[in-house]
Amino acid sequence: METMRLQKYLSRAGVASRRASEQMMLDGRVTVNGQICLELGTKVIPGEDKIEVDGKIIDLPVSYVYVAVNKPQGYITTLDDPEGRPVISDLLPDSMPRIWPVGRLDWDSEGLILMTNDGELTNMLTHPSHEIVKIYAVKVSGIVEPSHKALAMMAEGVDIGEGEVTKPATVNVGRSTGKNTWLEFQISEGRNRQIRRMCEAVGFRVMRLRRLTIGPLELSGTSSGQYRALTTEEVFDLYKACGSEPPSEAMPSKRQKKRTKKALHTGNSGNKKKRKK
């Protein structure tokens, strides 16, 4: 059976990036068959060797699942919340394998969230070095003209506090509602509440924020609160955007194809899980 470097195994399982996994190994948090593993060149056999991190068994998924979710406002982009607030996984059916969100959106933001159990793709899409461009539609209070000096400021990068200065962003002016203006932001960073902090720094008040794309991935008409399975072409395009080739696990299994066909037929309505009180 094919062997795999331990840090690659941990990355594919969604534990952490390869570099972060190496640090976890050096910190003595990773064991192989019950023995602490400090050697970065260690190779393991998936399905045979027992891999644990902090005492928790880590298994590789048999196949990968990729889902685009149109997140509504009022949901936390996590799999569990100690305060009992609605989380993104509440929008998925109980039959869905364990998948996690790639990146995040604030609870009061909405739009595209990619969810998957593909750890490698997760790490590539969220690593700053790949500079994956994300597009947002942002409604701000007031009338903003294309000549507004704030747009030029954001195009150069702005200080958003706590010693953070953003990379140059592309901001285009869209339609006006008379009292508010829609702006299109294109950024390749993922700092905490970045767009809201950028707007605050230049004097804009955000009324609504919606993510439209992640690299080549779009929502493609998915209604708020609904989800859809990604096509194989979309998955391959995401890997291509990261400068990598997709693994064999990225190919849809027969079960995935059946689930996707059923979801497309039913529009996946009525699949939302009711949160326990």
C-alpha positions in Angstrom: 0.0 0.0 0.0 1.2 3.5 -0.8 3.0 5.4 2.0 2.6 9.1 2.7 4.6 11.6 4.7 2.9 12.2 8.1 2.6 16.0 7.6 0.8 15.4 4.3 -1.5 12.9 5.9 -2.4 15.4 8.6 -3.0 18.1 6.0 -5.3 15.9 3.9 -7.2 15.0 7.0 -7.9 18.7 7.6 -5.9 18.9 10.8 -3.6 21.7 9.7 -1.3 22.8 6.9 1.8 20.8 6.3 4.0 23.4 7.9 1.7 23.7 11.0 1.5 19.9 11.1 5.3 19.7 11.3 5.3 22.0 14.3 2.6 19.9 15.9 5.0 16.9 15.5 7.9 18.8 16.9 5.7 19.8 19.9 5.1 16.1 20.6 1.4 16.2 19.9 1.3 13.5 17.2 1.6 9.8 17.8 1.9 6.9 15.3 0.8 3.5 16.6 1.0 4.9 20.1 4.5 6.4 19.8 5.2 10.1 19.8 6.6 11.0 16.4 9.2 13.8 16.2 10.8 12.8 13.0 9.6 15.1 10.1 10.5 12.5 7.5 8.2 9.8 8.9 6.0 8.0 6.5 2.7 6.3 7.3 0.4 3.8 5.6 -3.2 5.2 5.5 -5.7 2.7 6.7 -3.1 0.7 8.6 -1.1 3.0 10.9 -3.0 4.6 13.8 -2.5 8.3 13.8 -3.4 10.5 16.7 -3.2 14.2 17.5 -3.7 15.2 21.1 -5.1 11.7 21.7 -7.7 12.0 19.0 -7.6 9.4 16.2 -7.2 11.0 12.8 -8.6 9.2 9.7 -8.5 10.2 6.1 -11.9 10.5 4.3 -12.5 7.8 1.7 -13.7 10.4 -0.8 -14.0 14.1 -0.7 -17.2 16.2 -0.5 -17.5 19.7 -1.8 -20.5 21.9 -1.1 -21.3 25.6 -1.8 -23.6 27.1 0.9 -25.4 30.4 0.6 -25.1 31.5 4.2 -27.8 33.8 5.5 -27.2 36.4 8.2 -27.4 35.2 11.8 -25.3 32.0 11.3 -21.9 31.4 12.8 -19.3 30.0 10.4 -18.2 27.1 12.7 -19.4 23.5 13.3 -20.3 24.1 16.9 -21.1 27.1 19.2 -21.0 26.8 23.0 -23.6 29.6 23.2 -26.1 27.5 21.2 -26.3 30.0 18.3 -27.2 28.7 14.7 -24.1 27.4 12.9 -23.4 26.8 9.2 -23.7 23.1 9.5 -27.4 23.5 10.6 -28.1 24.2 6.9 -27.0 20.7 5.9 -28.9 17.4 6.2 -28.0 14.9 8.9 -26.9 12.5 6.1 -24.1 14.8 5.0 -20.6 13.5 5.9 -18.5 15.7 8.3 -17.3 18.7 6.4 -16.0 22.0 7.5 -16.2 25.6 6.3 -13.2 26.9 4.3 -12.6 30.4 5.7 -15.4 32.3 7.4 -18.0 35.0 7.1 -19.2 37.1 10.1 -22.5 36.2 11.6 -24.0 39.4 10.1 -22.6 38.7 6.6 -24.0 36.4 4.0 -23.2 34.7 0.8 -20.8 32.0 -0.5 -19.2 29.5 1.9 -17.3 26.5 0.6 -17.6 23.4 2.8 -15.5 20.3 2.3 -13.5 17.5 4.0 -10.6 18.1 1.7 -7.8 19.3 4.0 -5.3 20.0 1.3 -7.6 22.2 -0.7 -8.7 24.0 2.5 -5.1 24.8 3.4 -4.3 26.0 -0.1 -7.4 28.3 -0.4 -6.8 29.9 3.0 -3.0 30.3 2.7 -2.1 33.9 1.8 0.6 32.8 -0.7 -2.0 31.6 -3.2 -3.8 35.0 -3.2 -7.2 33.6 -4.0 -9.4 36.6 -5.0 -12.8 36.8 -3.4 -15.5 39.2 -4.6 -18.0 40.8 -2.2 -21.1 43.0 -2.8 -21.2 45.6 0.0 -23.9 48.2 0.6 -22.7 51.3 2.4 -24.7 54.3 3.7 -24.7 57.4 1.5 -24.0 58.1 -2.1 -20.5 57.2 -3.3 -19.1 58.6 -6.5 -16.3 56.8 -8.5 -14.1 59.8 -7.7 -14.5 59.4 -3.9 -11.0 59.6 -2.3 -11.8 56.6 0.0 -11.7 54.3 -3.1 -8.2 55.4 -3.9 -7.2 54.9 -0.3 -8.4 51.3 -0.3 -6.7 50.7 -3.7 -3.4 51.5 -2.0 -4.1 49.7 1.3 -5.5 51.1 4.5 -4.6 50.8 8.2 -7.4 48.9 9.9 -6.0 49.0 13.4 -4.1 46.7 15.6 -1.0 47.2 13.4 -2.7 45.7 10.3 -2.5 47.3 6.9 -4.4 45.7 4.1 -3.1 44.8 0.7 -4.3 46.9 -2.2 -8.0 46.2 -3.0 -10.1 46.7 -6.1 -13.3 48.6 -5.2 -15.8 49.5 -7.9 -18.9 51.6 -7.5 -22.2 49.8 -8.4 -25.8 51.0 -8.3 -27.2 53.5 -5.9 -30.6 53.2 -4.1 -30.9 56.9 -3.4 -29.7 56.7 0.2 -27.1 53.9 -0.1 -24.5 52.6 -2.6 -23.5 49.1 -3.6 -19.7 48.6 -3.9 -17.9 45.6 -5.3 -14.8 44.6 -3.4 -12.1 42.3 -4.7 -9.6 41.2 -2.1 -7.1 38.3 -1.7 -6.8 38.4 2.0 -8.9 37.0 4.8 -8.3 39.2 7.9 -10.9 39.2 10.6 -13.9 41.4 9.6 -11.5 42.9 7.0 -14.0 44.7 4.7 -16.0 46.1 7.6 -12.8 47.4 9.2 -11.6 48.8 5.8 -14.9 50.7 5.4 -14.8 51.9 9.0 -11.2 53.2 8.4 -12.3 55.3 5.4 -15.6 56.5 6.9 -18.1 54.2 5.2 -20.9 52.5 7.2 -21.7 49.0 6.1 -25.4 48.2 5.7 -25.0 44.8 4.1 -22.2 42.5 3.0 -22.5 39.5 0.7 -19.7 37.3 -0.7 -20.2 36.4 -4.3 -17.2 34.3 -5.3 -14.2 32.4 -4.0 -11.6 32.3 -6.8 -13.4 30.7 -9.8 -16.3 29.4 -7.6 -19.7 31.1 -7.7 -23.0 30.5 -6.0 -24.8 30.1 -9.4 -28.3 30.9 -8.2 -28.3 29.0 -4.9 -31.0 30.6 -2.7 -30.2 32.0 0.8 -30.0 29.2 3.3 -29.6 26.5 0.6 -26.6 24.5 -0.6 -25.5 22.6 -3.7 -22.7 20.1 -4.5 -19.8 21.4 -6.6 -19.3 19.9 -10.1 -16.1 18.1 -10.8 -15.1 20.9 -13.1 -15.5 23.4 -10.3 -13.4 21.4 -7.9 -10.6 21.1 -10.6 -10.8 24.8 -11.2 -10.3 25.5 -7.5 -7.2 23.3 -7.5 -6.0 25.0 -10.7 -6.4 28.4 -9.1 -4.1 27.1 -6.3 -1.5 25.9 -8.8 -2.1 22.2 -7.9 -3.5 19.0 -9.3 -6.6 17.4 -7.6 -6.1 14.0 -5.9 -8.0 10.9 -6.8 -10.2 11.4 -3.8 -11.6 14.5 -5.4 -13.4 12.4 -8.0 -17.0 11.9 -7.0 -18.0 8.5 -5.7 -21.2 6.8 -6.9 -22.8 7.7 -3.6 -21.9 11.4 -4.1 -23.2 11.3 -7.6 -26.5 9.8 -6.3 -26.7 12.4 -3.5 -26.0 15.3 -5.9 -28.6 14.1 -8.4 -31.2 13.8 -5.6 -30.3 17.3 -4.2 -30.6 18.8 -7.7 -34.0 17.1 -8.2 -35.4 18.2 -4.8 -33.7 21.6 -4.8 -32.4 20.5 -1.3 -35.4 22.3 0.3 -36.5 20.9 3.6 -33.1 19.5 4.4 -32.3 22.1 7.0 -31.7 20.6 10.5 -33.8 22.0 13.3 -31.5 23.1 16.1 -32.2 21.5 19.4 -33.4 23.8 22.1 
